């Protein structure tokens, strides 16, 4: 199972914390939220239980094992009416109900290709931001996106601004390099990005941020600049 399902308790707990922040502070009135890549479902389950969220979150998970784990946990916590995980591709599922809010901890591992990864679904393109950019192109009004300091964060935030998004809130936490980010092919690519000033990390850890983007008439880059300044402090 460990070979098929993403397992990082520290990262999942932080994602749950960021979800809780969003549910309480930025989308209390949202009736429907979409989630790209639900994994085992526990971050959303923890956030929903803590925030007493009254809407419905529709998650999309293509990994069969993860999808089964998520639905077992949903039934165990008796929140089938609050969290529905579909065994389908987020990008291909045409009948998903309308939502203006998207939440996700997307794949962000940089590498030259996905063949070297323990889990191919964690591949984020050659700079780690490929999936994040695609998600920010979908015209959601509010997006909670987990952003890694080693996956070209400055380039991603500039792309978000070009799409009309402003950063309205963020939480940030240091994470240790783990099983997936320490793979030699991934780590060597991260070092290459560092020399291109597209990755920021220390010897033992990197920074992960939960960033709330909102569509604005005029994108305000002030919080984006603050976030990048924190990440660049690891140089």
C-alpha positions as CSV (number, residue, x, y, z in Angstrom):
1,X,0.0,0.0,0.0
2,X,2.8,2.4,0.8
3,X,4.1,2.0,-2.7
4,X,0.7,3.2,-4.1
5,X,-0.5,5.8,-1.7
6,X,1.2,9.1,-0.7
7,X,2.1,8.9,3.0
8,X,3.5,11.9,4.8
9,X,1.7,12.6,8.1
10,X,3.5,15.9,8.7
11,X,2.5,17.3,5.3
12,X,-1.1,16.0,5.5
13,X,-1.6,17.5,9.0
14,X,-0.4,20.9,7.6
15,X,-2.7,20.6,4.6
16,X,-5.6,20.0,7.1
17,X,-4.6,23.0,9.1
18,X,-4.6,25.2,5.9
19,X,-8.0,23.7,4.9
20,X,-9.4,24.6,8.3
21,X,-8.1,28.2,7.9
22,X,-9.9,28.5,4.5
23,X,-13.1,26.9,5.6
24,X,-13.4,29.3,8.6
25,X,-11.9,32.4,7.2
26,X,-12.6,32.6,3.4
27,X,-15.4,30.4,2.3
28,X,-18.0,30.1,5.1
29,X,-20.8,30.8,2.6
30,X,-19.6,28.3,-0.1
31,X,-22.1,25.5,-0.7
32,X,-19.8,23.4,-2.9
33,X,-16.0,23.1,-2.9
34,X,-13.9,21.1,-5.3
35,X,-10.7,19.2,-4.4
36,X,-8.1,18.1,-6.8
37,X,-6.4,14.9,-5.6
38,X,-8.0,13.7,-2.4
39,X,-5.5,11.0,-1.4
40,X,-6.7,9.1,1.6
41,X,-9.1,12.0,2.4
42,X,-7.9,12.6,6.0
43,X,-6.9,16.3,5.6
44,X,-10.4,17.3,4.4
45,X,-12.1,15.0,7.0
46,X,-10.1,16.6,9.8
47,X,-10.8,20.1,8.5
48,X,-14.6,19.5,8.0
49,X,-14.9,18.0,11.5
50,X,-13.1,21.0,13.1
51,X,-14.7,23.7,11.1
52,X,-18.3,22.4,11.2
53,X,-18.5,23.2,7.5
54,X,-22.1,23.0,6.2
55,X,-21.4,22.7,2.5
56,X,-20.3,19.8,0.3
57,X,-16.8,19.1,-0.8
58,X,-16.4,17.0,-4.0
59,X,-13.0,15.4,-4.2
60,X,-11.5,13.7,-7.3
61,X,-9.0,10.9,-6.9
62,X,-7.8,8.6,-9.8
63,X,-5.7,6.3,-7.5
64,X,-8.1,3.3,-6.8
65,X,-6.3,2.5,-3.5
66,X,-6.4,6.0,-2.2
67,X,-10.1,6.4,-3.3
68,X,-11.0,3.3,-1.3
69,X,-9.2,4.5,1.7
70,X,-10.9,7.9,1.5
71,X,-14.3,6.5,1.3
72,X,-13.7,4.1,4.2
73,X,-12.6,7.0,6.3
74,X,-15.6,9.1,5.2
75,X,-18.0,6.4,6.2
76,X,-16.2,5.8,9.5
77,X,-16.5,9.5,10.4
78,X,-20.1,9.7,9.1
79,X,-19.7,12.7,6.9
80,X,-20.9,11.2,3.6
81,X,-23.2,14.2,3.2
82,X,-20.3,16.7,3.5
83,X,-17.4,15.0,1.6
84,X,-17.9,13.0,-1.6
85,X,-14.8,11.5,-3.3
86,X,-15.1,10.5,-6.9
87,X,-12.9,7.9,-8.5
88,X,-12.3,10.0,-11.6
89,X,-9.9,12.4,-13.1
90,X,-10.5,16.0,-12.0
91,X,-9.7,17.3,-15.4
92,X,-11.9,14.8,-17.3
93,X,-15.0,14.6,-15.2
94,X,-17.5,16.7,-17.0
95,X,-20.5,16.5,-14.7
96,X,-19.0,17.9,-11.5
97,X,-21.3,20.4,-9.8
98,X,-20.5,24.1,-10.1
99,X,-18.1,25.6,-7.6
100,X,-16.2,28.8,-7.3
101,X,-13.7,27.3,-4.8
102,X,-10.9,24.8,-5.4
103,X,-8.6,23.3,-2.7
104,X,-5.6,21.1,-3.4
105,X,-2.2,19.8,-2.3
106,X,-1.1,19.2,-5.9
107,X,1.9,17.2,-7.1
108,X,5.0,19.4,-6.9
109,X,8.1,17.1,-7.2
110,X,10.4,18.5,-9.9
111,X,12.2,16.0,-12.2
112,X,13.1,15.7,-15.8
113,X,10.4,12.9,-16.2
114,X,8.1,10.9,-13.9
115,X,9.8,7.5,-14.6
116,X,12.1,7.9,-11.6
117,X,9.4,8.6,-9.0
118,X,8.2,6.2,-6.4
119,X,4.7,7.4,-7.2
120,X,4.3,8.9,-10.7
121,X,1.3,10.8,-9.5
122,X,3.5,13.1,-7.5
123,X,5.2,14.5,-10.6
124,X,4.9,18.3,-10.9
125,X,6.8,18.8,-14.2
126,X,10.4,19.9,-14.7
127,X,10.1,22.8,-12.2
128,X,7.4,21.3,-9.9
129,X,4.8,23.9,-10.8
130,X,3.2,22.3,-13.9
131,X,0.0,21.0,-12.2
132,X,-0.4,24.1,-10.1
133,X,-0.3,26.3,-13.1
134,X,-2.9,24.2,-14.8
135,X,-5.2,24.5,-11.8
136,X,-4.8,28.2,-11.7
137,X,-5.9,28.4,-15.3
138,X,-9.4,27.1,-14.5
139,X,-11.0,30.3,-13.4
140,X,-12.0,29.4,-9.9
141,X,-12.7,32.5,-7.8
142,X,-10.9,31.2,-4.7
143,X,-8.1,28.6,-4.7
144,X,-6.3,27.1,-1.7
145,X,-3.0,25.8,-3.2
146,X,-0.1,24.2,-1.4
147,X,3.1,25.8,-2.7
148,X,6.6,24.4,-2.2
149,X,9.7,26.5,-1.9
150,X,11.7,24.2,-4.2
151,X,9.1,24.2,-7.0
152,X,9.7,27.6,-8.6
153,X,7.4,29.5,-6.2
154,X,8.3,33.0,-7.6
155,X,7.4,31.9,-11.1
156,X,4.2,30.3,-9.9
157,X,3.1,33.4,-8.1
158,X,3.9,35.6,-11.1
159,X,1.8,33.2,-13.2
160,X,-1.1,33.5,-10.7
161,X,-0.9,37.3,-10.9
162,X,-1.1,37.0,-14.7
163,X,-4.3,35.0,-14.3
164,X,-5.8,37.8,-12.2
165,X,-5.2,36.3,-8.7
166,X,-4.0,38.0,-5.6
167,X,-2.6,36.2,-2.5
168,X,-5.1,37.1,0.3
169,X,-3.7,34.8,3.0
170,X,-1.1,32.1,3.7
171,X,0.4,29.8,6.3
172,X,3.9,28.5,6.0
173,X,5.8,25.7,7.7
174,X,9.2,24.0,7.4
175,X,9.1,20.4,6.3
176,X,11.9,17.9,6.4
177,X,13.0,16.3,3.1
178,X,11.2,12.9,3.1
179,X,11.0,9.7,1.1
180,X,9.7,11.3,-2.0
181,X,11.6,14.6,-2.1
182,X,14.9,12.9,-1.2
183,X,15.0,10.6,-4.3
184,X,18.3,11.3,-6.0
185,X,16.7,12.3,-9.3
186,X,14.3,14.7,-7.5
187,X,17.0,16.1,-5.2
188,X,19.4,16.7,-8.1
189,X,16.7,18.6,-10.1
190,X,16.0,20.7,-7.0
191,X,19.7,21.6,-6.8
192,X,19.6,22.6,-10.5
193,X,16.6,24.8,-9.8
194,X,18.4,26.3,-6.8
195,X,21.3,27.4,-9.1
196,X,18.6,29.0,-11.4
197,X,17.2,30.8,-8.4
198,X,13.9,28.9,-8.7
199,X,14.3,26.7,-5.6
200,X,14.9,27.7,-2.0
201,X,15.8,25.2,0.7
202,X,18.3,24.4,3.5
203,X,20.3,21.2,4.0
204,X,17.6,19.5,5.9
205,X,14.3,21.2,5.1
206,X,12.2,23.2,2.7
207,X,9.1,25.4,3.2
208,X,5.6,24.5,2.3
209,X,2.9,27.2,2.2
210,X,-0.8,27.0,2.1
211,X,-1.8,29.9,-0.1
212,X,-5.2,31.4,-0.6
213,X,-5.6,33.0,-4.0
214,X,-8.6,35.1,-5.0
215,X,-9.6,36.6,-8.3
216,X,-9.3,40.4,-8.2
217,X,-9.9,43.1,-10.7
218,X,-6.3,44.3,-10.1
219,X,-3.9,41.7,-8.6
220,X,-2.2,42.9,-5.4
221,X,1.3,41.5,-5.2
222,X,2.1,42.7,-1.6
223,X,1.4,39.4,0.1
224,X,3.0,37.5,-2.8
225,X,6.2,39.5,-2.2
226,X,6.0,38.7,1.5
227,X,5.7,35.0,0.8
228,X,8.6,34.9,-1.6
229,X,10.7,36.9,0.8
230,X,10.2,34.2,3.5
231,X,11.0,31.4,1.1
232,X,14.1,33.1,-0.2
233,X,15.4,33.4,3.4
234,X,16.5,29.7,2.9
235,X,19.1,30.7,0.3
